[in-house]
Amino acid sequence: MGLAGFLRRSNETQRTGWYLRVLEPGEVAAGDELVLVSRPERAYSVAEVNANFHGEFERVFAEELLLSPELAEGWKAMLRKRLGQGK
């Protein structure tokens, strides 16, 4: 982002935005429609994940997140480290 203190502020406020998974590469332009095609039975919100990781850490929830195929490997690595499971 190039903004001093951005990461610290976003972690403190737990306002990190939202994330999408790209299944087919292509171009998106202003005004294009985005359509939710599917959602897992137990969909975790970015707010829930942030609250657990950056706020009050709950081991059981973190272990449940590790089983989610939708969660990015980078997040899983951070959770494993926090849980003391190495990389």
N, C-alpha and C positions, 0 to 999 in steps of 0.2 A: 504494500500500500504506500510505502514511502512516508508514512506519518509517524513521527516520534511518539512512542508510548502507545501506539494503536493496539498491539497485542495485549499489553497489560490491561488497558481500558476495556477491551472486548471480553477478556477473561473475567475481570472484576464484575462487569455488569451482566455477564452471561448472555450478551446480545451479539451473537456471532453470525447471524443471518440464516439463510436456508441453503440447502444443498440439493443438487439434482444429479442423477446418474445418467450418463449418455449411453444409450444403447446403439444408436446409429449415428455416426458422424454426419454433419451437415452444417448448413448455415441457418441462423435465426436472425430475424430482423425485427426492429421495432414494429409493434402492431401485430406480429404473428401470434397465433393462438397456441397455447400450451395445454395439452389435454392429459389428465391423469388416466392412465390406462389400467393400472392395477395398484393395489395396496396390500401389503402382508396382513394376515389375520391380526397380528399384534404389531401395530406400527408404533415405533418409538418417535416421539417428537424431538427436534433439535433442542428444545427447551428442557426436556426431561434428561437428555444425555448431558447437556451442559450443567444442569443443576447437580447431577450426580458427580460429574468429574471435577467441576470447579467449585462446588458448594459442599454440602454434606455428603461425603462419600459413603455409599451403601454397597458393601461387598456383594450381597446377593443379587442386587440389580446389575452390578458390573459383570458378574458371572453370567447372568441371563443375556446381557448384551453381547457377550463373546459368542453366543450360539446363534446370533442373528446373521444370516448370510448377506443381508443388505448393508450392514455396517462396514465402512471402509476399513481395510487392513491397517491403515495408519492409526485409526482410533483404537482398533483392537490391540495393537502393539503398545499404545499408551496405557490402556486398561490393564494389560498383562503386567507391565512394569509397575503400575500402581498396586496391583494385587500381589506383587512379589514373585511373579511367575517368569521373570526374565523377559526376553524379547519374544 
